[in-house]
Amino acid sequence: MNHSFAAGLVACLLAVILWGVQFPIAKDAFAIVDPFHVTLFRYLVALSLLLPFFIWREGLSSLRYEGKSWLVCSMGAMGMSISPLMVFYGISIAGAEHGAVIVALQPSMMALTQWVISRKRPAGFTLICIGVAFLGVVMVVTRGGAGIRESANAIWGSVLILAGGLCWVYYTLGTERLKGWSVWRITVLTMLPGTATSLIFILTVTSTGLLASPGVADYRAVAGELLFLALFGVLFGMLAWNFGTRRIGPLNSMLLTNLMPVATFGWRAAHGHQFAQAELMGAAIVLAALIANNVYLRVQHLRARADT
């Protein structure tokens, strides 16, 4: 294993751990500051740090959208506003571990979305793995059926998380149409409209009385959690992921994303949370199905390269 690959592996693993841990940390913050203001805060902080660096690195001219403003702004609104708003709100209802398991399904959601858009049917083995993974998610969310009887809110929260994941799939697919743009440029030019969308949404719901604005004391009470979510969940996590993916490739990095629920469950267990047996079994099923599909795709990719 060369040094570049090893560094990329460590970077991607670090990003996955940070993203897995951020779910329970966010859940704790929601007890004082609502998920909508938390989302806005974390992107405002990340953008305020990233924008000056981007301008210094690529110049003011790189802030132009070059005729792609509709695409990029819609990507920003969906991926960096609606997606995190729905996921965080869903987590506040359903729980951090449910959120991590459902978010881990994003590669499967992307495969199904591409099937609908491009009529490119996934391989039969992939479809089987997706079906098994979704069954595992149902086990986690319902805790083997007990969750349905106990609270319908958890089901609703899980649906919101799933919808938020689909919004991120839209964002990811959109990046394929921005050939020639650096990762920095895509991130900043989508984060700008995304943050603006969150701001407009929060101003609207607070002005109508549907949502109360947290006070300064509220932000201070969860300052540590908010800084972690902004600096590590958004800024450092994103940089580590982009750095690592460039060095180990998307197939390897996607395999590591399957470990996100492990980080979430581990964090929750370390802090004394007791999981139902069905939740652990469901999470294990999801993890096994996703890893099996990723290994299958890796083998197919290597075979295709060998044939060329």
N, C-alpha and C positions, 0 to 999 in steps of 0.2 A: 504494500500500500504506500503510494507516494505521499509526500507531505501535503501537496495541494488537495488531494482527495481526502486525507485525514482531517485537514482543517475545515473543509467543506462539510464533512460528516458531523464534526463537532458543532459547527455553526448551526446547521439545520436541526440537530438534536436539541440544542439550546433554545432555538426558536419554538420548537414544538413543546418543550417543557414550560417555557414562559407562557405560551398560549393556553396550555392545559391548566396551569396554576391560576391564570387570571380569572377563570370562571368562578371558582369559589371565593376569590378575593373580591370580585365584583359583587357577588351575592351578598357578602358581608356589608359592602358599602351601600347597597340598596336599602338597608334598614334605616338609613338616615337621609341619603340623597337618592332621588329617583333615578332609574336607569336612563332616562332621556337626558337629564342634565349631566350624568356621568359620561355618557357618550359624547356629548358636545364638548365637555371639558377635556377629555383625553385627546380628541382630534385638534382642538384649539392649541393645546400645549405642543403636540407633535408638529403641527403645521408651523407654529411660530418658531420652532427650532430648525425645522427642515427647510423652510422657504429661503432664509438668508443664505444657508449653505448651498442650496441649489443655484441661486442667482450668482453666487461667487464662483461656483464650479462650472456652470454652463452659460451664464450671461443672461441679461434681461430678454434678449431675443428669443430664448427658449421658452418664454412664457406665452408665446403665440400658439394658438390652436390650429392654425394652418388649414382652415376649412373643415375641421373635424370637431367643431365646438359642440354640435348636437350629440354626436357619439360620445365624446369624452365627458360632457356634462351629465348625460344620462348614465354613463358608467359610474361617475362620481356619486350621483344621487342614489343609485341602486346599491353600489358596493360599499361606499363609505358613509352612508347615512341611513338609508332604509334597512339595509342588512344588519348593521350593528344595533340599530334601534330595536328591531324585531327580536334579534337574538338575545340581547340583554334584557328586554322586557319579558321574553319567554323564560329566561333563566330565573328572573325574579319571581315567577309563578311556579315553574316546574322544578327548578333545582339545577345546581351547577353540573352534577354528574350526568343528568339527562341532556343538558346542552352539549357537553363534550362528546357524548356518544352520537348525537344527531349530527353535529357539525362534522364528525369524522366521516359521515356519509357523502360529503361533497363530491369526491371523485366519482361515486356511483351516480349521483344526481347529474353530474356533468356528462357521463356516458349516455344516460337516458335523454338528456336535453339535446345532445348532438344527434341522437337517433331521430328525434322529432324534427330537428331543423334540417339536417343534411341527409336524412334517410339512410344513414350508415348504421346498420344494425350491429350492436355489440356481439361478440362471440358468445356461443351458447354457455360456455363455462362462466363468462363474466355475468351473464343474466342470472345464472343459478346463484352465484356469489352475492349478487345484489339482492335477490329474493331472500336468501338466508340472513343477510345483514339486516334487512328491514324487519324480519321476524324477531331478530335479537333486539332491535330497538323497541319493538312492541313489548317484549318481555321487560325491558328496563323501565319503560315509561309506565306500564300498568302494574309493575311488580308482580307479574304472573297472574294478573286479573284483579288483585287486591286494590290496585290504584284506581281502577274504574269505579269500584264501590265506594272508595274513600273520598275521592275528589275529582270532579270533572275539570277543575282548573288546571291540574297537571297536564291533562290531555290537551287543553287549549294552549297552554304555554309551549308544549312540544310542537304543536302545529305552527305556532309563530316562529319557533326556532328553525323548523324545516323550511318555512317560507323565506326566512332570512338567509338560509343557506342557498336557496335557489337564486336569490338576488346576487349573492356573491358569485355564483356560477355565471350569471349574465356578465358581471364585471370581468371575470377571468377570460371568458370567450371574447369579450371586446378587446382585450389587450392584443389578441392575435391580429387585429386590424390596424395596429399602430406600429407597423414595421418601421424600423429606423429610429424610433424613439428610444431613448435610454430608460432604464428602470426608474431613475430619479425623476425624469420628466413625466413619465406616466403617473408616478405616485403623486407628485406635487399637483399636476394639472387636473387630476381626478379628486384629490383631497380638497382642493379649493372649492369646487361646486358642491362636494359632499358636505363639507363643514357648513357652507352657506345654507344648504337644504335643511340640515339639522337645526341651525339657528332660526330659520324662518318657521319651521314646524314648532319649535319650543315657544317662540314669541307669539305664535297664533294660539296655541292651546293655553298658554298662561294668560293672555289677554282676554280670553273667553271664560276664564275661571275654571277650566277643566283640569289645570295643573298648577300647583303652587310653586313659586320659585324658592329654592333653599336659601337660607340666610348664611352669612359669613361664618357663624358658629357651626353650622352644619358641615360646611366644607372643611373647616378646621378639624372637626371631629373625625373625619375620614381622609385627612390629608395624605397619610401614608398610602392608603389604598388607591387614592386617585393618582398619585404620582407614579405608583407602580404600573397602573393601567395605562397611563399616558406614555411613560418613558420606556417601560419594558414590554408592555402589551402591544403598543403601536410602533414606537420609534425603533428601539433596539431589536425587537422581535422581527420587524420588517427588514432591517438592515442585515441581520444574521441570516434570515431566510434567503434573501436575494444573493448574498455572498456565497452561501453554501450551495444553492441550486446551480449557480454558474459553474461550480467545481465538481459536483457529483452527478448532475443531470436530474431531470424532472422525475424519472422513474424511481430513482433512489430516494429523492426527497419526499415523493408522495408516499413511499413506503413508511417513512418516519412519521408522517402525519397520523398514521394509524395508532401511534403510541400516545396521542393526545389524551384520550380517556384514561390511560394508565396514570398520567401525571395528575389528572383531576381526582381520580379515585384515591390515589396515593396521598395527595394533600388532605383530602377530606378524612381519610382513615387516620392519618397522623394527628388530626385535630379531634379525634374521638367520635367521628360519625359512624354509626352502625348501619351497614347496608343489608337489605333483604337478600336472601339467597337468590331469588329470581333476578334481582338487579345485577348481581355478580355474574350469574350464568348468562344473562342476556348480553352483558358487556363482552364477555369472553367469546360468545358466538359472533358478535359484530366484528371483534378484533380478528378472529380466525378467518372469517369470510373475506374481509378486506385485504388481509395479508396474503391469503391464497390467491386472490385475484391479481394483486400487484405482482406476485412472483410469476404467475402465469403470463401477465403482460410483459414482464422482463424477459422471460424465455422466448416469447414470440418475437420480441424486438431483436434479441440476439440472433435468432434464426434468420430473420429478415436481413440483418446486416451480413450474416455469413453467406447468404445466397447472392448478394450483390457484388 
